[in-house]
Amino acid sequence: MANREQEILRRRTFAIISHPDAGKTTLTEKLLLYGGAIHQAGSVKSRKAKTYAVSDWMEIEKQRGISVTSSVMNFDYDGYHINILDTPGHQDFSEDAYRTLVAADSAVMLLDGAKGVEEQTKKLFHVCKMRGIPIFTFVNKLDRVCKKPFDLLSELEQTLGINSYPVTWPVGVDGVFKGVYNRALKRLELFETGGDHGAQKLTSYTLELSDSKLKEIIGDEAYLALQEDISLLDEAGETFDMERILAGQLTPVFFGSAMTNFGVQQFLEDFIKMAPAPGNRNTDKGPVKPEDEGFSGFIFKIQANMDPKHRDRLAFIRICSGQYEKGMNVYNTRLGKQIRLAQPQQFLAQDRSAVEDACAGDIIGVFDSGIFHLGDTLCGEKEAFKFDPIPMFPAEHFAEVSAKDTNKRKQFQKGIEQLLVEGAIQVFKSNSYGVDKYIVGVAGALQLDVLSYRMLGEYGVEMRIEPLAFQYARWITPEDAEPELPQYFSETLRVTDHLNRPVVLFENQWVMQRAEEKNPKVKFLDIAP
Ligand code: G4P
């Protein structure tokens, strides 16, 4: 790596957050297309299996072995090195989606222009906000009838509590748009129908708002609307403030259509300039700077291989400082020993390739026979430290689990423990009449099926999984608090997490609010530190 500091400055590591069907796969693909990482739309396989049954979905995963294609992708564009982290969605929504945000330096929030802010986006936004990472909004599907742009901006403010600065603005009227206009660059990009399902790039024009040619191109009505809108934005809208953007308080907004390409290139070009390069990361010994000499990183994702014939897993490392070099040893702080990073891989669209060198901001995947835990810090032995732990994010599906065959208790415990350290499940214990019961929590319901599938396949344990009606887990602080809970036993349950911290499970929001009202001195946290 010639000049490491320059290499770090050109890194952009981000995740796309969205609700299923907003167009994340399509946008990712178009970004890769512009970056030259792929040459045809349709190359990135979506992990979605809308029409499949769960068993089919798992069969697909199994056949694909470790499916890395959609986990992390990188490409170069205009001198920048871009790492896109995939946030699982659809049926496979899991805690990984939240954890990926811990490894990202910024997020692209993708909205369907006709639907606005949807449920899954809200949840992921909440995590970005908590981490204070910059959020860039792309309003998609503008080739269709969409909500009015000003309504979308108010929705961002009202639903998510974030102010916005439109960088591009739709050209058109009544939710029917012809293209987008870039306010700073004075660039018009027109939406052109036809073509090969949007597989080709579009051309654009640079025109002042006052240029009569602009009027000619877009027509009188659209021209008038654009003039009015832009002057309203200039006068009454937010001002562009890079500091607020980087602090995650102001989101730059772009409009476009991933499918037909329009607005995508404008977005990419502005986004890479505004988005931050890798920054400092906190540890128990103070911040680590990306340009620090020594190698450091943490494991933010462990991907299991669904194929029982190949037990190896992939552990994903976010590099935070120093440089990865082929064949290097690193110190695992939790284990207190040196580990050789086996066959590190980087991923380029559908291919993976051996990593030659990588620096802060990059993600590498290493084959793991089961030694890594989620959140493990890898660094130099002499100045060993630990990165801030990866929080536990809200699970929304809970089930009491046990082995059908009580003789398999040992394998059951081993399996549950292993899946816990991989981050596949959260594990809680409840004690009733002196008997410990295991309760698992997952972010997406499919994960419960994955649990039963993996326990049988990998540990030979047939599971009894009894879904519980709880939807919310809240960690209590201070930990020694004895909150008075609503007396509807079936609607709340006191449990402890794997670190023995007290947690209350709630069946619905109403009971949870009652509990909060009754215990004003107790904090009920949805994300455990
Ligand atoms: P996801 O990964 O966020 O779930 O979304 P994905 O990209 O798979 O897109 C979901 C659907 O929305 C797809 O249609 C896709 O073609 C469509 N889509 C994405 N971007 C745009 C856009 O800019 N405009 C319009 N009109 N549609 C868009 P599908 O019918 O589910 O699949 P397909 O048959 O098109 O592949």
Residues whose N, C-alpha, C, O or C-beta is under 5 A from the ligand:
A	BS01	G4P	H19 P20 D21 A22 G23 K24 T25 T26 L27 N140 K141 L142 D143 R144 G256 S257 A258 M259 T260
